[in-house]
Every structure is written in C-alpha cells, then in structure tokens.
C-alpha cells in the first residue's frame, strides 16, 4: 500500500503506513495530496489514536523516527497476525482482518458481501444530492491512498444511512456528527500529530478514563476491526480501550486486475453497543454538553462566531481532552481547530471547518494559566456574540421600519418587510463575522490595552449603521416616502443603539 505525501521541500514521496508515522514523527510531511478536506481530521485522529495506543502498550513515550520501529510497535498491537495483515489494505483471506476491515466469522459469510463499489468516493461518507454537490463515483483511476482515506472517513465518522447501515459510536445518534474541538500547533500535519500523541501519553488517556470509567483501563480492544463480525451482534462498550479505533460497516477491498473495488454487506446491529451513551465515549476531540446528556452536535450553519462562542462557553460545553491546555504545550504557533461533517436525515449538511490562530501573547498565558485563559476566551466570545445579537435586533427593528415605507409603527409580524430585511441582516452578520476574532478580541482575552466593551459596542453600531444606510439607499420607494422611512428608521436606530453603547461607558 503506497501512501503519497509531499515533504517539506514540496517533493512527492511514497511510503507505507509505518513510513508515514515515521515521517510525521520527524515533521517531514507538508501535505497528503490525495486527502480531501473532509477526510483530514478523520485521518489525523486515526493516526494519533493508533500511535498513542501502540506507544502506551509498549510503555514508551518517545515517537520512533523509522518505519521499521513503527512497524514493530503496530505489529505488537496485532500479535495474532505477525505478518501485518491487519495493516494491509487488501487481504485475500477474509478469515483474517485487513486494515479497517473485519474478518468474517465463518467462510459462508463472504456470500453476504453483495454490494459493489467501484470508486473510493462512492465508499466515502459524503451524501450528495443527485450528483449536484460532488459527482458520485468519478474516481475510477484511484490510487490505493484514495481508497485508504475514504475507508478511514467512512469507518470512523459515518452515521446511520438506512436499514443495515449503522453509524459510529462516537457521536450523538445516527444523524449526529463527530465534532472536533482541539487546541494544537498550526502548520504541518506532523506538528499536530506529535502534539496530540504527546498529550494523550502525558495524562490525556488517564483523563479520558476518569471521564468515562466504563472503558477498559488496560488490554481493552483498541482496533475494533480485529474482531470477526457477521453483522449479527454488537461489541460491548466496556471492553474497549480508551483510544479505540472503530469500524461501523462490513466491507472488504479486493483487487480486480490493477484496480481496487469494495465489496459490502449490511448488518443487523451497530458494531458497538453504545446508543445509551449518545456520543459520550471519551473521544479525545469531541465536546460534550455540560448537562451530561450527549455529545455536542453543530448545526448546518457552520462555525460562525455564534456557534464558536457556544462551543467555547463552559456553562454549555465540556471541552475534550485535546482542547485542554497543559504546561507542556508550546506557547506559540497554536490554533483552536473546530470541524465537523454535519449530517441530516439521508443527507449531508456540509463540511465545516474553522482554525482560529492564537496570538503568541495569549499562547504564553495558556501555557502558564491553562484552563483559566481558555475559559476567559469562551467568556469573551460569548459576551461579544450576545452584544452582536443585541445590536442585530436593534438593526432589525430599524430595517422593518424602513421596509414599511414610512407607515407608522414597526410591525414584527409584517412578513413582507421581514423578507426584505433578511438579506440586510445577513450582510450585517457577515461583517461582524469578518472581524470578530481580531486583535481586539485577543487583547480583551489577555486583559490588555483596554477598555474593551465600549469600543466593541461602538464598532457594532458602526457596522449596523452602515448597513442601514445601504438598505435605505437601495429601497425602491417614492422620494417622499423614502425620506420619511429613512428618518423613522434612523431615529429608531440611533436612539436604541446610542443607549446600547452608552450602557457600558462608565464600566469601560
């Protein structure tokens, strides 16, 4: 199995899985050219979980720098298959596991694999609408690494897709998402890999066990694809390693001449019986709602400032292990990373990703004061988002007055006016988004260069005022009605916006 990567000098190289782990350990990887955007986190998580499990069980903390050393570590995870079958993409003997492909329980089970997928994008977990979003099964000349990345994506982040097609355990229900919320170095894949593996070995695994004590403290099943599966029974959650890598579908890759295809079969039950946990599985990257009932699931709106503020608000969400700052982490070059493939019933509501670079002065504070600073980041984000929302409501009322063309009173039930105002409200929201996480935001987090509240409210008022003026200029009205409507809207806005900004002047 050849996996392509670009090295730091932009040269394309190839290696097997063990070579890739070595290249990441030496920070020699710049990119994986066959990796699609929605597959990046699934691939990262797979590599980190496998590497951390292998090192933990070997009692090691130093990442090896050769493919042969990684080969020995990973084969130690699969002692029943010393020739490395469990790490190969294609194994002809279906009584043995292949990478992320469970063995059959008995030879007769092979006849159940009646499904046939010709291209890796047909295997992957993205759902497209009548070929409009991404053309289905167009990768007919796919290389092994295309199949590998699609397989990792499917088996570790797919949801429920109808009878016989169950989803993963690490999300809230079949239509949920495996959400990523991490704090790690930005830049190269190797920097993120080394950081996350190091964090898991330096206490992260123990913190997962403390949060999810049902998991096996030692010698639990870590590579779920090693266990034979006939599609009838589920594995118990309590027997799994804290860093387990799961599979959710029965499938085997086979070679036909010089190309690969996938053979698939349905199942009567989910591979892991964890429905009652609603995603609270100890996933190192998955945020959980603070009420303790389920894993956090984002909306199809993506990770705009409102959703990020909610995600970082510790009154709402419990941060996962790999979004928790520790004294051993670097003080510079960090980023808050958030991503998810948002799923709906029989559809995909988009891949959403956001990287928020953390300035060095804030990174230094994170290194010193850890959760206190990250808690404050969430508090500042929530306050700013709430204030943006309040100014947005003031703007909405002014827009409704404008759209009513000078008629007396603002009618919140005037649907025609609401439709006309909606695009201008979206314009305001987009402008808030564009500058939300700027230098002033991070200065407020670090409590430097104040005051902060009045300038932020004043800036919001300025954005809203500009949008209102543009809306007034574009409004198709007679001149007399336009003048009256503009006057009413402006008066309404200035009175309320002025009071809103003045509210915090004394406090600064």
Secondary structure, DSSP 8 states (H G I E B T S, - for coil): --EEEEETTS-EEEE-HHHHHHHHHTT-EEE-TT--GGGHHHHHHHHHHHHHHHHHHHT--S---SHHHHHHHHHHHTTT-TT-GGG-S--S-TTS-BTTB---SSGGGGGG--EEE-SHHHHSS---STTSSS-TT--TT--HHHHHHHHHHHHHH----STT----SSSSSTT----EEEEEE-S-HHHHHHHHHHHIIIIIHHHHHHH-TTSBSSS-EEEGGGS---SS--EEGGGEEEEEE---SEEEEEEETTEEEEEEE--SS-SEE-GGGTT-S--TT--EETTSSSB----TT-S-HHHHHHHH-TTTEE--GGGS--TTS-SSSEEEEEEEEEEETTEEEEEEEEEEE--HHHHHHHHHHTHHHHHHHHHHHHHHHHHHHHHHHHHHHHHHHHHTTT-SS--TT-HHHHHHHHHHHHHHHHHHHHTTTSHHHHHHHTT-S---HHHHHHHHHHHHHHHHHHHHHH----HHHHHHHHHHHHHHHHHHHHHHHHTTTTT-
